[in-house]
Amino acid sequence: MSDLITVDGPRVYFDCPGCKARHSIMIAPSSTGTPVWTWNGSKESPTFSPSLLVRGYDYEDEEEYICHSFVNNGKIKFLGDCTHSLAGHTVDLLEQK
């Protein structure tokens, strides 16, 4: 199985199939006070806790978006408050290229 995440120092990255963007999760404390998530240490079947809430602005569509999910054993469970088409669905994480 290929890696589903990229680890770069205190951050983990994964490609979100809902937002079609890359999400970043802080897994080690920093001096900036950024929240820290727990990670099970697996690149092939990652689990993070707590949920990940991403808010942003799509300049092309000129609207705000929300992506709220749990990542468990290599799967993303998108919660109902997501503004993309995968809200309420659970899908596999994408393999890293």
PLY file of the C-alpha trace (Angstrom):
ply
format ascii 1.0
element vertex 97
property float x
property float y
property float z
element edge 96
property int vertex1
property int vertex2
end_header
0.00 0.00 0.00
1.24 3.49 -0.83
1.51 6.39 1.57
-1.72 8.36 2.00
-0.06 11.31 3.75
3.13 13.34 3.55
5.01 14.11 6.76
7.12 17.26 6.80
8.52 18.09 10.24
5.67 18.95 12.61
3.02 18.80 9.86
1.18 16.11 7.98
-0.44 16.80 4.61
-3.10 14.96 2.65
-5.02 15.63 -0.53
-8.71 16.14 0.20
-11.03 14.68 -2.44
-13.89 16.85 -1.18
-12.18 20.24 -1.42
-9.76 19.14 -4.11
-7.09 20.86 -2.04
-4.25 19.87 0.29
-4.99 19.94 4.03
-2.35 20.39 6.72
-2.44 18.95 10.24
-0.04 19.97 13.00
1.20 16.88 14.88
3.86 18.48 17.10
3.70 21.54 19.37
5.01 24.82 18.01
5.84 28.19 19.47
2.87 29.73 17.62
0.28 27.95 19.77
-1.26 26.19 16.77
-3.56 23.33 17.84
-1.99 19.86 17.73
-3.71 16.65 16.60
-2.88 13.12 17.66
-1.72 10.77 14.90
-1.41 6.98 15.03
1.96 7.16 13.19
0.77 5.27 10.10
1.31 6.66 6.61
-0.66 3.79 5.06
-3.72 3.89 7.34
-3.62 7.20 9.24
-5.95 8.25 12.04
-6.05 11.80 13.42
-7.94 13.20 16.37
-9.91 15.37 16.90
-11.85 16.27 13.76
-10.33 18.58 11.17
-12.25 21.77 10.35
-11.01 23.73 7.34
-12.58 27.05 6.37
-11.48 28.92 3.30
-12.46 31.06 0.39
-12.76 29.88 -3.19
-11.70 32.89 -5.26
-12.81 31.26 -8.49
-16.41 30.72 -7.26
-16.22 33.74 -4.95
-17.63 31.94 -1.93
-16.54 30.59 1.43
-16.24 26.86 1.95
-16.15 24.48 4.90
-14.59 21.04 5.05
-15.18 19.21 8.34
-14.03 15.62 8.67
-12.65 12.78 10.73
-9.73 10.75 9.35
-9.85 7.17 10.64
-7.82 4.21 9.37
-7.12 5.84 6.00
-10.70 6.95 5.38
-12.22 10.43 5.53
-15.68 10.77 7.03
-17.04 14.11 5.83
-19.51 15.67 8.24
-22.80 17.24 7.26
-21.59 20.84 7.59
-19.19 20.46 4.63
-20.10 22.69 1.71
-18.78 20.29 -0.96
-20.48 17.32 -2.63
-18.93 14.70 -0.30
-20.73 16.02 2.81
-22.11 13.03 4.73
-19.96 10.50 2.84
-16.96 8.39 3.83
-14.22 7.88 1.23
-10.66 6.54 1.04
-7.74 8.96 1.33
-5.95 9.51 -1.96
-2.50 7.98 -2.52
0.31 10.55 -2.51
2.12 11.11 -5.78
0 1
1 2
2 3
3 4
4 5
5 6
6 7
7 8
8 9
9 10
10 11
11 12
12 13
13 14
14 15
15 16
16 17
17 18
18 19
19 20
20 21
21 22
22 23
23 24
24 25
25 26
26 27
27 28
28 29
29 30
30 31
31 32
32 33
33 34
34 35
35 36
36 37
37 38
38 39
39 40
40 41
41 42
42 43
43 44
44 45
45 46
46 47
47 48
48 49
49 50
50 51
51 52
52 53
53 54
54 55
55 56
56 57
57 58
58 59
59 60
60 61
61 62
62 63
63 64
64 65
65 66
66 67
67 68
68 69
69 70
70 71
71 72
72 73
73 74
74 75
75 76
76 77
77 78
78 79
79 80
80 81
81 82
82 83
83 84
84 85
85 86
86 87
87 88
88 89
89 90
90 91
91 92
92 93
93 94
94 95
95 96
